[in-house]
């Protein structure tokens, strides 16, 4: 299983652009490329999937135990020509300041993958060697086998950096990229604008791929990937617990899902029926459950309001007992309304008697620990699991709200914040937290179990 990790010296160094370019260039050579993304990210994996044609996967060593990371990796990598793992933030950045928790470096060690370090060469020459040497020596169990230098002025500048890096670190430079405004990907308040909204994305990807082919040594990248040792791990098989139909919202407004969440529901017996809250007029027929993922409902709030028939269909179905699970953007959609930064208000489903209001800054960001304090369709009081939050909206909190779980945020094993979240009504449960179902597989089992009860009229 040929594989590499593309890690950056820091955030903003160009990991995603270079990763996409390498994937595109290798795919153009006829290779079957599988991609992975370190950490809790929905947007970058969608770009990976667009480029490779294979569904990208998340590898997260905060939320998931090592054997579950290997389960995801081995299940999806075994029949591919090359596997590319794009890192998150800087190579050693993860949860707090722990070395081996949520970082790209930790994933490289779990998967025994060689690392190609991406650095920003702007304004540097010999200092590039000092930078690379520091990353090499910080954790010698991390197998850094190559360096890509971004933002170099020209080939002469690259060769200055290359000479000092290879001489002083004994790590080979495998190429560079020059600045090019044509290949920049537009950003929004939660990161890159999702791939489904990018105009002329194919042209951008083709240009990135051509640049990579010209100045990055793809043959050497393939050679480095082949140096990765074999992983002896057999993916877990799960038994079905029942047959149910679950409607899943999937369009430009709602597309933040871990692929493993959807596949795990299918493994356990769910038939997933995709629909669009933006375009469809009613929920699919004969469904036993509803899953509303995250996304950008605030960007499409006008269109969501205009699709009144869908909003009524969802509300009536929930009132009739349909088991419903909603995360973040899905939670916002189930409120009375969404208010944008211009103070414009748009009607939503109206299940929860509150408004979701956009703010100018992030309200919650990062990994959290969740403790259930009341029963709901995905768990019972006392259940614990890990999640992440990443949102700029808040809801109007009311005294009568009976929150379902307590959220604890830690820094270096010390609790620094706690708050309550999660609202239940009828058989619906919604909260801001994004949950990877592998963190606690009782969550999808509980959800499907409640869908089975609904199907039986219980």
N, C-alpha and C positions, 0 to 999 in steps of 0.2 A: 504494500500500500504506500506508494510514493506520496510524500506529504511535506509541506513546509508551513511555517508560521511567518506571517508578515507583521512584524511588530514595529512600532514607532518609538522614537526617543521621547515624544511628547504628543499631546493632542494637537491637531492642526498641522501635522507635519506632512500630510498628503497620503496617509495610509489607504483611504478608500479609493482615491483616484488611481493610485499606483496598483492597488489590488485589482480593481476593475480592468485596468489596462492589461495586466498580466493575464487575467482570466480570458479576456477577449482575444489576446494574441495567441494564447495556447489553444483556445477553441478554434481559431482560424486555421491552426496547424492540423486540426482534425482530432485533437485530444478530447476525451470525455472528462470534463472538469467538475469536481464537486467542491463547493465552498462551505465554509463555516464562519461564524462570527462570534468572537469572544464577548460575553457580557449580555446585558438586557437591552437588546436593540432590535427594533422591527424594521427600520427604514433601510439600513445598509443591506440586510439580507434580501430585501426585495430587489435592490439593484443587482446583487449577485445573481439572483434567480433569473432576472431579465437577461443577463449576459451569458450565463452558462446553460440555461435551459433546464437545470436541475434545482430543486428546491433547496435553498440555503438553510443551514441549521445553526442554532445557538448553542455554545458551549460555555457554561457559567459555573465556575467553581465556588461561588458563594451560595447560590441557591441549590446546587446539585452536588451529591456525593461523587467521589471519583468513579465508582463503578457505573453510575448512571451517565456520566460524561462519556465513558468508554462505550456504553450501550448505544448512545446516540451516534458517536463517531463510527464505530465498527459497523453498525447497521447500514449506514449510508455511504461508506467509503470503499467497501470491499471490491466492488466491480468497476471502480473508476480508474482512469489512467493517472490522474494526479489530484491530490486533495490540497486545497489552499485554505488556511485558517487566517482570517484577518483579525488582528488584535484590537484592543480597545485602549484609549488614552495612551499613556506612555507604557513601555514594556513592563515595568514593575508596579504600575499603579493598579490598585484594586480596592478592597474594602478596608478602609482605615490605612494603617501603615504596616499591616501584616504582609510578610513576603509572599506567602502562599495562600491567598484567599481572594479570588475574583480577578486576578491579574492575568495578562497575556502570558507572562513568564510561567505562571503556575500551569496553565493549560498546555504549554509547550512541554513541561515535564511530565504531566499526566499522560499525554499522547506520545511522548518520546519523539518529538518533532524538532528537526533543525530549524533555527530561526534566521531569517534575513531581516536585519535592522534597517529601518528607513530613518534617515536623518535629514535635517534642513541644512543645506550647505551654504545658504546665503550669508555673505560677509565673512566666510571662514576659509582657512587653508589648513595649517598644521593643527589648529584647535579641534578639527574634526577627528583627528587621531586620539586626542585626549578624551573627547566625548565617547568615542567607541570603546576605548580601553576601559573607561569607567563602567560602562554597561557590561563589558566582558567580565570584569573582576568582581562586580557587585554580587553575582551569584554564579559561581563557576559550574553549577549543575545545569545552567541554561546554555544550550548548545548553539551559540551564535556562529553561523557558518558563512554569512555574507552580509554585505552592506550595499544599500541603494541610496544614492544621494539626490535629494530633490532640490529644486530651485537653484541650480547652478547657472552661472552666466553663459558658459560655453564649454567646449571640450577641453580647452586649456585649463580653465578653472577646475573642471572635474579631475584632470590628471594631477593637479597640485594636491588635491584632497586624497586622491587614490594613492599617490606615492607615499604620503605620510601615514595613512591608515594601514596600508598593507605592510609597510616597513616596521611600524611600531606596535601593531596589534596582532600581526600574523593572521588577519582575517581578510578575505578577498573582497574587493569591490566588484559588484556585478553589473553596475550601470548607473545611469542618472536620468533625470528629466529636467528640461529647461522650463521656465514659466511660460504659460500659454493661457490667456484669458478665455479662449474658445472652449477649453475643456472644463472650465469651472462649473460646479454644480450649485444651483441656487439653494440658499438656506432659508429656514423659517424658524419660528420660536422654539421648536423642539428638535432642531437639527436640519438635515437636508430635506428639501421638498420631496415627498415620496415619488418613486419612479413612475407611478401611474399618472402623475400630474405634469411630468417634465416634457416640454415640447422638444421634438427632434432629438429624443434621447438616443435613438439608434445612431444618428450621425455623430453625436458627442462620443459615444462608446467606440465607434469605428476610428475616430481621430485619436482617442486615447490609446487604443490598441496599436495604431500605426506608430505613434510616438514611442511607445514601449518597445516595439519591434526594432526600431532604429537605434535606440541608445541603451537598451538593457539586454544583457546576455541571457536569452531564454534557455539556451542549451545548458548553461551553467546552473540556472535555477532548477532545471529538470534533474541535472546530476546531483545537486544538493538534496533534492527531494527524495532521490533514490537511496540516499545514505541512511534514511530513517529505518530503524530496526522493526522487525515484525511485531505486531501486538497480538498476544494470545488471549483473546476474549471472545466468548460466545454471547451474542445479544440475547436478552431475556424474552421469553414468550409468555403472553398473557391469555387467560381464558375469557371468553365472552360471558357476560353476566345477564344478557338479555338483549332483545331486539327492539330498538326504538328509532323514531325519526326525529332528528334535531335540526331545526332551522338555524343557519348561521349567517349573520349579516356580513356581506362582503361587497364593498364598492369603494369609491374614492373617499367616502366619509368614514368608513369602518373597515380597516384592513390590518389592524395590529393584533396578530395572533402568533403565538409560537406554533410552528408546524407540528411539533410533538404533541401539543394539546389536542389538536384536531385528530391526529393519527391515533393517539391514545384512546380518545372517545370511540373511534372506529374499531380499534382492537377489542374494546370492551363490549362492542355490539351495536354501536350507534351508526345509523345511516345519516350522513350529513347532507342537508339540502340547502344550497346557497341561494341567497336572495339579496335584493338591493332595497334598502329603506329609501334611497333616492328615487329609484325608477319604478319599482314594482308597486302595485296598488293594494295588494293584500299579502299577508303571510302565506307561505305554501300550505296546501291542503294536507290534512292527516298528519300533523306534527304532534310530537309528544314532549317537546322541549324547545327552548329558544336560547341562543347564545349571542350576545351583543358584545363584540370586542371593542378595543380602543381605536382611536384614529383622530380625525379632525372634524367632528361635527360642527365646531364653531366656524370653520371655513365655509361649510355648506349649509349653514343654519337656515338661510332663506329657502333653499330648495327643499330641505327637510320639512320646514313649515308648510310649504306649498303642497306637499304630498300628504294631504289631510287623511285620505282614505287609509294609507298605511299606518299613520299614527293611531287612528281609531281602531284598525284591525289589531294592532299590538295591544292597545289598552284593553279592549274587550276580551282578547284571548287570555291576558293575564288575570283579569277579573274572573274569568271562568276557570282559573286554577292552573294555567299552563306554567310548568316549572321554567323559570327564566333566570339566567345568570348574566350579569352585565359588568364590564370592567371599564373604568375611566371614561372614555368617550361614550361608551354604551350607557354608563351611569348618567352622564349629562343629558343624553337623549331621553331618558326616562323621567327627567324632571319636568316641571311646568313649562320652563322656557330657558333659553340661552341668551345671555346678554353679552354683546361683544364690547370691544374697547371704545367704540363710538357711542356706547350706551343704547344701541339699537337692540330691541328685544324680539325674539322669534319663538313662537309656540312650538313645544315639543310634545312628547307623548302624554305627559301630565299624570303619571303614576304617583310620583313623589311630589308632595306639596312644597316645593322649594324651587329656587332659581339657581342655575349654574352661571356664574359670572366670570368673564375673562379678566385677568389682571396683567399688569405690565412686567411682572417678574415671576419666576418659578416659585410656586407655593410649597411643593414637596418635591424632593429630588433624591434618588438613591435607594439603597437597599434597606429593607425593614424586616422586623420580626412581627408576625401577626399572632394574636391570641384570641380565639373565639370565646366570647362571653355569653352567647346565646346560640341556640340551634337555628340552622337555616338549611336550605336545600343542598349546600355543598359541605356541610360539616356540623359538628356538635359542640356544645359548650366544653371548653377544655382542650380542643384541638389546637395544635400549633403548626405553623408553616412559615416559610420565608417568601418574600415578595419584593417588588420594587415599585416605586411611585415616581412619576415624571409628568407634572401637569402645572399649568398656569391658571387654572380656574379654581374657584371655590364655590361652595354651595351656601346659601343662607341657612344657617343652623337655627333650629327651633327647639324650644324646651321640651316639646312633646316627642322629639325623635328618640327612638329606642335603638341605640347603635348596637351592632351585632359583634364587632370585634374591637380590640384594643391594639394599637400599633405602637411598637417600641423601636426607637432608633438608637443605635449604639455607635460609639467611636472607641476603638481599641478596647473592646469588651466592657466599656462603661456606658450605661444607659444615659443618654443626654436629652431625650425627648420622649414623650408619650402623648398619644391622642386617640380619640375614638373615631371610627368610620364604619360604613356599611349600613345600608337600610334594607329592611325586609318589609314586604307588603304582599298579601296573598301568598303565592308560591314563588315570588320573585325576590332575588337578592342582588344588590348592586353596590359597588364600592370603587374607590379610586385605585386600589392596589392591583398590579398585574401579577398574576400567579402562573408560574411554570408548573404544570400538573405533575411533573416528575418529582417536585419537591415534597409532595405528599399525595400518593396515588389514591388515597381514600377520597380525595376531592372529586375527581371524575367519577369514581364508583358511586359516591353519594348522589351526585347529580343524575347519573343514569338510573340509579335506584328510584329516585323520585319521579323520573320520567316514566319508568315502568309502572309505578303506582298510579300515575295520572292516566296512562294508557288503559289500565284495568278499571278505571273509574273509582279508585280508592282515595 
